[in-house]
Structure formats: structure tokens, C-alpha cells
Amino acid sequence: MCRKKHSITSQPVKAIPELIVKSRKINSPAIIYSRKVLNDNLNIFLSSLKTVNNKVHLLYAVKACTNSEVIREMATKVTGFSVSSDEEYNLVQRYNKVISATGFGYRRYPQNDRNCIFYFNSLSQLKCYLNNKDNYIAAKIGIRIRSPKTLFSKSVTSSRFGFTLKQIKLLKDLKKIYNFEVSSILIHQENKVFDDVNELKCFIAKILRKSEFQTVNSINLGGGWDNLFLKKQISKFINNLEIPKQYDIYIEPGSALVRTIGILKATVIDESIEDNIRTITLNTSQFNNSSWYVPKIVAYKKEGLKKLDTYVYGNTCYEKDYFGKYTSTLISLNSDVIMYPVGAYYFTTHRELHGLSFPKEYCI
Ligand SMILES: Cc1ncc(COP(=O)(O)O)c(C=O)c1O
């Protein structure tokens, strides 16, 4: 995972004004998730998958938002979940759905769960698993493949996750010693854009020709669907990969499903005006709330007397706990502000400087 700010709009989706009205009864600071927006996102996703030529399964990557109500709502519509640690696995195990697991955040592998497929990230992780006598050794395993870069991520150095082409060759030697077969491969590319489709298509075709992968029956295309979701290009993208129909496809979006579902309600607790510049502090902290994303103020209530350029800060003693500058606004002491969006990688990237906890979460 490597988050880069990109050109996805922060314009609130249609149901957000309604959510803002409902939030009036909730004390600040609070994070309020909308069941309606979540279900709208799920329905759009699921209906776009109907035109995919292969059998395709939607999993939700819980790393994007682990709120229990959000997960419960997801469980009503998705085939399963994608997890990256024992902790995430424990959050979704109770739903008895398909689980795709990968990463290094495990003390024990969830392979003995028949619903779960574990994608090994490296040859050494796989060797370690196979050599450990205490492990229940599943005959069918998944392999994560180091993916080609996307257009969006071209500036980022190559991913450190997944088997390289050289490591794939060495699988043959392991198979001579241990009894396992590769039933699924995971190729996660961040921030997919339509122009990447040909490169990915050739890459997948090359991987599927490899002798080590003749037992594969499903391909997991990972997450990173935000752009294709916004541009309604998901099924076109998948169909253009021309993956033969005998392979089932799994996709595991996190951000695309939850990015737009939440608002942050906060209140201005301090104000000073000097040289026609207003500096305000909110009763919550940008530094603490998320180390990845800074939401924008999209609405506020109770206005000051004078429109001023305003610098908005968070409530820690860290100088750079900063939400941003707003030109010519009436936001002032005691104003309630609504910030957006806070659905994806917001709670899951939070910190607790001074012991200040994350705003209370609601799902309404
Ligand atoms: C293997 C895998 N699947 C799914 C996701 C979810 O990605 P996104 O939230 O961008 O859809 C990630 C994110 O890093 C991932 O590494």
C-alpha cells in the first residue's frame, strides 16, 4: 500500500447533504457513516460486475474501514472480505464468508479455515510455512505476484510485495519436496486506470502460461478500483483483460466502496484574529485522525460577523496539526463544521497523540 493524493474529486455525493442534516442531533467530534451511500456504492459495484464475462466475486478490503457496522452492512452484499492481519481476520471470520488473506501481519496462517485463501508474498514466507510442522498444511495455496506498476504509480519504486518472476521459477523446486498446488494468484495494482489494461492483460497472460500455475483456477485482481469506479469502467476494464472464462475472478476494493461514506463533524473551540487573518482550532485533530488524508470543510453552521481568510488547526500541541486554509469564510468560534470525505483509510491510519482518541463513530 502506498497512498498518493490523486485527482479523485472530493465533491460530496448526493446523499451527503441529507447526512449532514441528520448529524445535527449528534455531538461533535463525531464521524458519521451513511448506510445509504455505502449501499449505493455496493449496488453500483455489483451491477457493474453483472456484465463481466467471467464469474466475478466482490470482496471488501477491510483495511480501508474497520468499523463494525460498516463491515456488517457490507456482509449483506459481498461474497467475502480481504484481510491483511490476524486482527482483520478476527473482525470478519464470524460472517462465514470467503476470506482472501495476504501480508506479513500474521502470527498463525488462517489456512485451516476452509473459507480462506492465503496468498503468500515471498518464497521465504512460503518456505517458512511449509517447514513449520505446527502448521496445518493446506494442499491449495495462493501466490501473490509482484504486479507491474500502474500509470498513476509510475513515480513510485516497484512494490515490495509478491513473488518476482525469478521467485516463481523456484516454486518448482519446492513442489518436489512438499505437497501443495497453487489454486489462485493475486495481482494487486494500486490506482488502476483504463490505459493500463493492455499492459496488465499481457502480464496476466504471461503468468498464466507458466508451468507452476497450471493448477490455478481463480485470479484475484486486488484493490485500487477508485478511478474505474468513478468513470464506470470496471467491467470494461476486466473484460479487456481477456482472462479465459475458466478462471473465476476476485476483486477486493477497499477505498472505492467506502471513500465517500463518511463525514466528520467538529466544533471550533478557539479563535484569534490578527491583521485580518483568522486562526481557529477545532475540537479534533487532523494529525491524530489520519496520517494519510486531510478532509475538506464542506458545510458549517453558526457564522462569524466578518468574512476572513481562515487557518484551521487541530487540538493537539503539535504545531503542524493543520486542516488547511479557507479563503474569505465566516467560520468562527463555536461554529460546527462538517468535513468530507472520511470513509477510507481514515480511522485505520489514525494516531493518538496526548491520548486523544478518535472521534466517536456512528453509522446511520
Ligand atoms: C492486496 C490488496 N487488496 C486490496 C487492497 C485495497 O486497496 P484499495 O483500498 O485501494 O481498493 C489493498 C490495498 O493496499 C491490497 O494491498
The ligand as a Tripos MOL2 file, in Angstrom:
@<TRIPOS>MOLECULE
LIG
   16    16     1     0     0
SMALL
NO_CHARGES

@<TRIPOS>ATOM
      1 C1         -3.8950   -6.9920   -1.6490 C.3       1 LIG1
      2 C2         -4.7390   -5.7830   -1.5080 C.ar      1 LIG1
      3 N1         -6.0600   -5.8850   -1.7660 N.ar      1 LIG1
      4 C3         -6.8950   -4.8250   -1.6510 C.ar      1 LIG1
      5 C4         -6.4150   -3.5860   -1.2700 C.ar      1 LIG1
      6 C5         -7.3630   -2.4340   -1.1760 C.3       1 LIG1
      7 O1         -6.9680   -1.3830   -2.0000 O.3       1 LIG1
      8 P1         -7.9060   -0.1300   -2.2540 P.3       1 LIG1
      9 O2         -8.3620    0.3580   -0.9360 O.co2     1 LIG1
     10 O3         -7.0340    0.8470   -2.9540 O.co2     1 LIG1
     11 O4         -9.0410   -0.5900   -3.0940 O.co2     1 LIG1
     12 C6         -5.0390   -3.4340   -0.9930 C.ar      1 LIG1
     13 C7         -4.5020   -2.1370   -0.5780 C.2       1 LIG1
     14 O5         -3.3560   -1.8930   -0.4220 O.2       1 LIG1
     15 C8         -4.1860   -4.5620   -1.1100 C.ar      1 LIG1
     16 O6         -2.8710   -4.4700   -0.8700 O.3       1 LIG1
@<TRIPOS>BOND
     1     1     2 1
     2     2     3 ar
     3     2    15 ar
     4     3     4 ar
     5     4     5 ar
     6     5     6 1
     7     5    12 ar
     8     6     7 1
     9     7     8 1
    10     8     9 2
    11     8    10 1
    12     8    11 1
    13    12    13 1
    14    12    15 ar
    15    13    14 2
    16    15    16 1
@<TRIPOS>SUBSTRUCTURE
     1 LIG1         1 GROUP 0 **** ****
